[in-house]
Amino acid sequence: MYLKMKKIILFFAGMLLLTTLSCDNEDPIVYPEVTGVWKPVQMVKTVVNNVNAPTSETFLYGDCQQESRWEFREDGTGKILWRVQLNPTSCTTAFEQNLQYDYNNSNGDIVINYITHQERGKAMDITETSMNLKIETINADTQVYESQVYTLVKVQ
């Protein structure tokens, strides 16, 4: 009986050791950098509140809006240039704003700081040429959650 118990304990100790060793060999996920100049091609907006079912809407950007740019420089600074269609023949800059950002390439988290506010989100499905940038907000007063997922394509 003692020998059987010893074999069972050794078996479980060996399994524990193998599990521990196999976990140590896993390489951490590293997301590609977000640095570069990106153009938006679409945005999906989702709103969740405690009254209605979640709603989602997709906005496909036209040629004028695709002239907009999100720039993320290596030094943690950048800017957003947003273009809009005024009429069928005229495209103009709606706003241009400098930013500072903090990007964690081990989990994709990004914090974007503007002069007046801060946005938090995640760079998802990121490759060398495209990414989905999810910006999330929660209104503390109304408990409404909103996310905007921008599909961006690298232009530089």
TAGIBEL-V201299 format. One record per helix or strand of 3 or more residues. SS is the DSSP state (helix for helix, strand for strand). FROM is the first residue (numbers start at 1). LEN is the number of residues. If there is no record, write none. Layout:
ss = <SS SS>
from = <FROM FROM>
len = <LEN LEN>
This chain:
ss = <helix strand strand helix strand strand strand strand strand strand strand>
from = <2 36 55 65 69 77 90 109 118 130 144>
len = <23 13 6 3 4 11 14 5 7 10 11>
